């Protein structure tokens, strides 16, 4: 998280507490996740006073690295997402997949129905991160068959779905 500059209209005084740096800055990275009480001690030379504030630092989440899934057999491939931190998953892209459990850091996702980019968000409510799974489909050369044809001259048409090269 970003450093927060703490200010007050009472001076001179001193901020104290876990995560305080350079006199008036709160650094959530050194404070770490949790609730931190920051106290401001003020004295005008005659009277002294103290006030406190609680700052909650949420655990940072990481949805993991983007993934390329190549030569996927559509509608039958699965993949495990790999996040760190505590959170929940949701899918941001339009093409739907199935999660085995959205409430764990490494759920299995199934049902890639088409090639393209599937985007997911991992969030703990305050912090979130995104990951993309890029799916390229396995080419379909058509149904297996055996045929014997004799040609004196000419050609015959072969059909396939996707990109690839026929060879004999």
N, C-alpha and C positions, 0 to 999 in steps of 0.2 A: 504494500500500500504506500501511498504518498505521505510525506511528512506534513504534519499539521502545525501551523503557527498558532500558538495560544496567546490571546491578548486579554487585557483587563484595563479598566479605567482607574484602578487603584495602584498607586506606585509609591515607594519602592516595595517590591515583594519578590517572593521566590516560589517557583513551581517545583514540586517534588513528586516523585512516583516513578514506577517502572515505565521506561520508554522515553523519559524526559532527556533531551539533549540540548546543548547550547543555550541553556537557561530557559527558553520559552518554546521549544519545539517538542512535539510528541511524534515519535517514530514507531509506527505499528510493527515494523519489521524487527526491531529489537525488543519490543514489548511482547511479541508473539500473541497467539490466539488466546482470548479470554477477556474477562472484565477487569479493567485497571482503574484504580482510584487515583486521580491526580489532585493534589492539594496545592492551594495557593496560600502562602503565609504572608500577611501584610502587616506592616507597622508604620505609623506616622510619627513615631517618636514618643507619643503619649499613650496611644491605644494600639493594641494588636488584635488581629482578627484572622480567622482561618476559614476558608471555604473549599469545598471539594466537588469534583465532578467525576462521574463514572464514564469511562470510554470503553465500549466493547469492540474488540478486534475479532473479526470473523476469520475462520480458517480459510486460506486461499485454496481454491480447487484447481485442478489441472485435468482437462479432458483427454490428454495424451496427444500423440502425434497423428497427423493426417495419414491415411492409409490408402494404398492402391491395391485393389483386388483385381487381378488379371485373369482372363480366361474363365470367368465365372459361369457355371451352369445356372441360368436364371431360375428363380423360384425354388432352388434346392441348396443354395450356398448359405453358410452362416459365418459370423465373425464375432469375436469377443472384443468389446470396447475396453480400454485400459485407462482408467482415471485414478487420480490420487485425491485424498481428502474425502470428507463425508458429504454426500449430496444425492441428487435425483437427476435422472436423465429425461429429456424430452426430444422428440424429433422436430427439426425446424423445416426440413424439406418436404415437398408435397407428396412424394411417392412413399407410401406407408410400408413399414417393416414391423416385425413382431419382436418385442423384448421378452426374455424369459423373466426378468425382474428389473424394473426401472429404479429401484431403491438401493442397488448395490453399485460398487465402483466398477465392476467388470462384468456387465451383463452380456449374454449372448443375444445377437440379433439375427433374425432369419427373415427370408422372404424378399430378397432383392429381385424385384419383378422386371426391372429394366436397367439397361446400362445408364450411367450418369453419376452425378454427385449427390450423396445423401449426407445431410448436415445434422449434427446432434449437439445439444447443449447440456452441460453438466453444471448444476447449480446447488448451492446450499442456502439459497434465499437472498443472500446479500452479494455473494461473489459467484461469478459464472465464467465458463470457458466453453469454447466450441471446438469441435473436431469434424473433419470431413472424411467420408469413406467414398472413394472414387471407384466405381465398378465398371469394368469392361467385360462384355459378354464373350463367352466362348463361341467361335464361329460354328454354324450349323451347316455341314456339308450335305445334308439331306439324309434320307433313310438308307441304311445298308441294303444292298440288293446284289444279286448276280444275274447278269444277262449276257447271253451270247447273241451277237449280231454280226452278220457278215456284210461287208460293204465292198462293192467293187470300186466305187468312187463315191464321193460325197462326204457329208458330215452329219452328226447327230447332235442335238442340243442336250446339254447337261444343266441341271438347275441346282441352286444352292441359296442359302440365306446368309448374309453377312459378307465379309471380305475374306479372300483366300485365293489359293492357286490350285488348279487341278493338275495332276501329273499322272502319267501312265507308266 
